[in-house]
Amino acid sequence: MKKILNKTDFKAGQALVQDGMTGESHWLVAVKGTFTISPEGELSIAEDQADIVINPKFRGEEFQSSLLYETDMVLKSKVDLILNATCYAPNGEDVTSLVAGVQIGGWSKFLNVFGPRNWVQIMGLITKTNPLPFQQIPIVYERAYGGLDELSIEQAFDPRNPVGRGFTKRRSHLNNLSVPNIEYMKFPTKKRSKKNRIAGFSAVSSDWQSRSRYAGTYDKYWEENRYPLLPLDFNPLYHQCAPEDQVFDTIHNGEHVRLTNLCRFSPTFDFAIPSIEIECETLIQGEKKTQPAKLQTILIEPDSPRLIMVWMNSIKCTGQEDKLQYAKPQQHIISI
């Protein structure tokens, strides 16, 4: 019987999974650390540690709303940076538009956030109304470009973001339709749907096009030659749930983070990624092995405010599934 002897200050979880490409068994051990962030940007280990997420959690109805948390129990090849955030006007004053962004190290991403707008027809031309004032707007995909064209006969939708707003098959369907609140700065919303990009900071559902296109081809060849394994053209990027421009080869310990207009108490909010190393000792059939766990997710939630980091340890155990004895994750805190 496998046990977790958790020697960290964080939550730990485990799963025995099969590699979909090779059929080999892997023992996954996840460590999930939660840190509170003070208004001054100082981090401390949170008393209330976030649980390991086993099944995806949505903001509303499952697969009918945007994804809030993806499962932690998956082995990623890269590092996801995810923000669940709200755009706040400085000092609680009314604004009609604002720039919201995140910087980490030398990388940055900024989005334009607008108050409510509509497409309207004036003198036969479709145009946008001026944005109304707002004090705060959640950065969620329900307010980004996408959605369902309810006027189309086939009920067409944007596979990149089925829960968004503003998508149509015909320009004539735009009249009185809401314009997205959230846009890329260099890609304002256009009348032609193919030119519009999906803007956001939070996790993307596995059935959306930016992820599902990596799932591979499930055709007759797969059915006859690969089933129940994954198709040969499956790409592990399928498991990355961050927006594609928030997926990194690595994010270094100690990197400086700056949030812009994403905190209610300050227009800019600065802190640093903790310098922590996680290693995991495993014992399988009397054989002990120690190896470093890989950082694979950084989640920032400024409304709390808190930072969550997920590390994953993976070890092959094909043919030894009933010989797993224990996993002992341990932490080495350099600085917080």
C-alpha positions in Angstrom: 0.0 0.0 0.0 1.6 3.3 -1.1 1.8 6.1 1.5 2.7 9.7 1.4 5.0 10.8 4.2 4.6 14.6 3.6 7.5 16.5 5.1 6.5 19.8 3.6 4.3 22.7 4.9 2.1 22.1 1.8 -0.6 19.8 0.5 0.5 16.6 -1.3 -1.4 14.1 -3.4 -0.7 11.1 -5.5 -2.0 9.2 -8.5 -1.0 6.0 -10.4 -1.4 6.8 -14.1 -0.7 5.2 -17.4 1.4 7.0 -20.0 -1.0 7.2 -22.9 1.7 7.0 -25.5 3.6 3.9 -24.2 1.3 2.3 -21.7 3.9 2.5 -19.0 2.8 3.1 -15.4 3.9 6.3 -13.6 3.6 7.2 -9.9 2.8 10.9 -9.7 3.3 12.8 -6.5 2.1 16.4 -6.5 3.1 19.1 -3.9 0.9 22.2 -3.9 2.1 25.2 -1.9 -0.1 28.2 -1.1 1.3 31.6 0.0 -0.5 34.7 1.2 0.8 38.0 -0.1 0.7 41.1 2.1 -0.2 44.5 0.6 3.5 45.3 0.8 4.3 42.3 -1.4 5.7 40.0 1.4 4.9 36.3 1.1 4.3 33.8 3.9 3.2 30.2 4.0 -0.6 30.3 4.2 -2.4 28.7 7.1 -5.1 27.5 4.8 -3.4 25.4 2.1 -5.3 24.9 -1.1 -6.3 21.3 -1.8 -5.0 19.3 -4.7 -7.5 19.5 -7.5 -8.4 16.1 -8.9 -11.2 17.1 -11.3 -11.6 20.3 -13.3 -13.6 23.0 -11.6 -15.7 25.5 -13.6 -17.0 29.0 -12.7 -20.5 27.8 -13.4 -22.0 24.8 -15.2 -19.5 22.2 -16.2 -18.1 22.7 -19.7 -20.7 25.4 -20.2 -18.7 28.1 -18.4 -15.0 29.1 -18.2 -12.5 26.9 -16.3 -11.6 28.0 -12.8 -9.1 25.2 -11.9 -7.7 22.4 -14.0 -6.7 19.1 -12.4 -3.3 19.2 -10.7 -2.7 15.5 -11.2 -1.2 15.5 -14.6 2.4 15.6 -15.8 3.2 18.8 -17.8 6.2 19.3 -20.1 6.3 23.1 -19.4 5.2 25.6 -16.8 1.8 27.2 -16.8 1.3 30.8 -15.5 -2.3 31.4 -14.6 -4.1 34.4 -13.1 -7.6 34.4 -11.7 -8.0 38.2 -11.4 -10.3 41.2 -11.6 -9.4 44.6 -13.2 -9.8 47.4 -10.7 -10.0 51.1 -11.4 -7.4 53.1 -9.3 -8.9 54.6 -6.1 -12.3 53.1 -6.9 -13.0 55.9 -9.4 -15.1 55.4 -12.5 -13.2 54.7 -15.7 -14.3 53.7 -19.2 -11.1 51.8 -20.1 -8.0 50.6 -18.4 -4.9 48.5 -19.1 -4.4 45.4 -16.9 -1.3 43.4 -17.0 1.3 41.0 -15.5 5.1 41.1 -15.7 7.4 38.3 -14.6 11.1 38.7 -15.1 11.6 40.1 -18.6 8.2 38.9 -19.9 5.0 40.9 -19.8 1.4 40.7 -21.0 -1.1 43.6 -21.0 -4.8 43.6 -22.0 -7.2 46.4 -22.6 -10.3 46.4 -20.4 -13.4 48.4 -21.5 -16.7 49.2 -19.9 -19.9 47.8 -21.4 -20.2 48.4 -25.2 -22.6 47.3 -27.9 -22.5 47.0 -31.6 -25.2 49.3 -33.1 -26.4 50.1 -36.6 -26.3 53.8 -37.4 -27.1 55.1 -40.9 -26.7 51.5 -42.2 -23.2 51.1 -40.7 -22.4 48.9 -37.7 -20.2 50.6 -35.1 -19.4 50.3 -31.4 -20.9 52.5 -28.7 -18.7 54.3 -26.4 -17.8 52.3 -23.3 -19.7 52.9 -20.1 -17.9 53.7 -16.8 -16.9 50.8 -14.5 -15.0 50.4 -11.3 -14.2 46.7 -11.6 -14.5 43.9 -14.2 -13.5 40.3 -13.8 -11.0 39.0 -16.3 -12.9 36.0 -17.4 -13.5 34.4 -20.8 -17.2 35.2 -20.6 -16.2 38.8 -21.2 -13.7 38.1 -23.9 -14.3 37.5 -27.6 -16.2 34.3 -28.5 -19.5 32.7 -27.7 -22.5 31.5 -29.6 -24.3 33.1 -32.6 -27.9 32.5 -31.5 -29.2 34.0 -34.8 -27.5 31.5 -37.0 -29.5 28.5 -38.1 -26.9 26.0 -37.1 -26.2 27.8 -33.7 -22.6 28.4 -34.7 -20.0 29.1 -31.9 -16.4 30.0 -31.7 -14.5 26.8 -30.8 -11.6 28.9 -29.3 -14.0 30.3 -26.6 -17.5 29.0 -26.7 -18.5 31.0 -23.6 -17.5 34.5 -24.8 -19.3 37.4 -26.4 -19.4 39.0 -29.8 -19.1 36.1 -32.1 -21.3 36.0 -35.2 -21.4 34.2 -38.5 -22.8 37.3 -40.3 -22.2 41.0 -39.8 -25.9 41.6 -39.9 -26.2 39.6 -36.6 -23.9 42.1 -34.8 -26.6 44.8 -34.2 -27.2 45.2 -30.4 -24.7 42.5 -29.6 -22.3 43.1 -26.7 -18.7 43.9 -27.6 -16.1 42.1 -25.5 -14.8 43.9 -22.4 -11.3 42.3 -22.7 -9.0 42.6 -25.7 -5.3 42.3 -26.6 -3.9 45.8 -26.9 -2.7 45.3 -30.4 -5.8 43.4 -31.5 -9.0 45.4 -30.9 -12.3 43.8 -31.7 -13.2 43.8 -35.4 -16.4 43.1 -37.2 -14.8 40.1 -38.9 -14.7 37.2 -36.4 -11.6 35.6 -37.9 -9.4 38.6 -37.0 -10.4 38.6 -33.3 -8.2 37.0 -30.7 -9.3 35.5 -27.4 -7.9 37.6 -24.5 -7.5 36.4 -20.9 -5.2 35.4 -18.1 -7.0 32.3 -16.7 -7.0 28.6 -17.5 -8.4 27.3 -20.7 -10.7 24.3 -20.9 -9.4 21.1 -22.5 -12.3 21.1 -25.1 -11.4 24.5 -26.4 -9.5 24.7 -29.7 -6.2 26.0 -28.4 -5.9 22.7 -26.4 -8.0 20.2 -28.2 -5.9 20.6 -31.4 -3.1 18.9 -29.6 -5.2 15.9 -28.6 -4.4 13.9 -31.8 -6.3 12.1 -34.5 -8.8 9.5 -33.5 -9.5 7.8 -36.8 -9.7 4.3 -38.2 -5.9 3.9 -38.0 -5.9 4.8 -34.3 -8.8 2.5 -33.7 -7.1 -0.5 -35.4 -3.5 0.1 -34.4 -3.3 2.3 -31.2 -6.4 1.9 -29.1 -6.5 2.2 -26.1 -3.3 4.2 -26.3 -3.2 7.8 -27.5 -2.7 8.5 -31.2 0.8 9.0 -32.5 0.2 12.7 -33.2 -0.9 13.4 -29.6 1.1 16.4 -28.3 1.8 16.8 -24.5 1.0 20.5 -24.9 -2.6 19.3 -24.6 -2.0 19.2 -20.8 -0.9 22.9 -20.6 -4.0 24.8 -19.5 -2.6 28.4 -19.5 -3.2 30.6 -22.5 -0.6 29.8 -25.0 1.4 33.0 -24.4 1.6 32.1 -20.7 3.3 28.8 -21.1 7.0 28.8 -20.3 9.9 26.3 -20.6 10.8 27.4 -17.0 10.0 30.1 -14.4 12.9 30.7 -12.1 12.8 31.0 -8.4 13.0 34.6 -7.1 11.6 36.1 -10.3 10.0 39.6 -9.8 6.3 39.9 -10.5 4.4 43.1 -11.1 0.6 43.2 -11.5 -1.0 46.3 -13.0 -4.6 47.3 -12.1 -5.3 43.8 -10.9 -5.4 44.6 -7.1 -8.2 46.5 -5.4 -5.7 48.2 -3.0 -3.0 49.4 -5.4 -2.7 50.1 -9.1 0.7 48.2 -9.1 1.4 45.2 -6.9 4.9 43.8 -6.7 6.2 40.5 -5.1 8.7 37.8 -5.9 8.3 34.1 -6.7 9.5 32.1 -3.6 12.8 30.3 -3.9 11.8 26.8 -2.9 13.0 23.4 -4.1 11.0 20.2 -3.6 12.5 16.8 -3.8 10.8 13.5 -3.4 12.1 10.2 -2.0 10.3 7.1 -3.1 10.6 3.5 -2.0 9.5 0.8 -4.4 10.1 -2.8 -3.7 12.9 -1.9 -1.3 14.6 0.4 -3.8 15.0 4.0 -2.7 15.2 6.9 -5.1 15.4 10.6 -4.5 14.9 13.2 -7.3 13.8 16.8 -7.6 10.2 17.6 -8.3 9.4 19.8 -11.3 7.6 23.1 -10.9 4.7 22.9 -13.4 2.1 25.5 -12.4 2.1 29.0 -10.9 -1.4 30.4 -10.1 -1.8 34.0 -8.9 -5.1 35.1 -7.3 -4.8 38.9 -6.5 -8.3 39.1 -4.9 -7.1 36.9 -2.0 -4.3 37.8 -2.5 -2.4 34.5 -2.8 0.1 32.6 -4.9 -0.1 28.9 -5.5 2.7 26.7 -6.8 2.5 23.1 -7.9 5.4 20.7 -8.2 5.2 17.2 -9.7 7.4 14.2 -9.2 7.0 11.3 -11.6 8.6 7.8 -11.5 8.1 4.9 -13.7 6.7 1.8 -12.0 5.5 -0.6 -14.7 5.2 -4.1 -13.3 5.7 -2.8 -9.7 2.3 -1.1 -9.2 1.6 -3.3 -6.2 5.1 -2.8 -4.8 4.9 1.0 -4.1 5.7 1.6 -0.5 6.0 5.3 0.2 6.7 8.7 -1.3 8.3 11.3 1.0 8.2 14.9 -0.5 10.5 17.3 1.3 11.0 21.1 1.0 14.2 23.2 0.9 13.2 26.8 1.4 15.8 29.3 0.2 13.7 32.4 0.5 10.1 33.5 0.6 
